[in-house]
Amino acid sequence: MQSKATTPQQYLDELPEERKEPIKKLRQQILENLPKGMEEQMNYGMLGYVIPHSVYPEGYHCDPKLPLPFMNLASQKNFIAVYSMALYSKKELMDWFTSEYAKQCKYKLDMGKSCIRFKKMNDIPFELIGELTSKIDADEWINIYETAIKNRKK
């Protein structure tokens, strides 16, 4: 469900009532832990956490007019989603996250390549998402991204 909101506040204002508090808490954790050199903006109709062009002028290879994505937060039809591109790009991070998630949550991890789905609003590990956000700084994310793109082109 892509929003047509143009600002994070407009996105939050448009959320269904039952999603507002969990999204606000996730957003707060992400913003409190967002590494220097990254910023929040609307990205793909979701709350986006990106490396802006002022830090990484090349932008995103799929569309260089867009900043380099790092993480997104969205209210989808049946769940809240956190999209962390770093999870599928760095095996050690994925291993850490899945291990910590199992320790902190009573429900099985519902996850795709980079999408962590939360269907039960009362079992969202807010602090864990904050910690995940802080695990890779802007320079490391750019390095991982460039290495992955360069390797894929070979």
Salt bridges, closest charged atoms under 4 A:
GLU17 OE1 - LYS20 NZ 3.48
GLU40 OE2 - ARG27 NE 2.73
ASP95 OD2 - LYS91 NZ 2.64
GLU100 OE2 - LYS103 NZ 3.02
ASP110 OD1 - ARG117 NE 2.94
ASP110 OD2 - LYS119 NZ 3.34
GLU131 OE2 - LYS135 NZ 3.78
GLU140 OE2 - LYS90 NZ 2.61
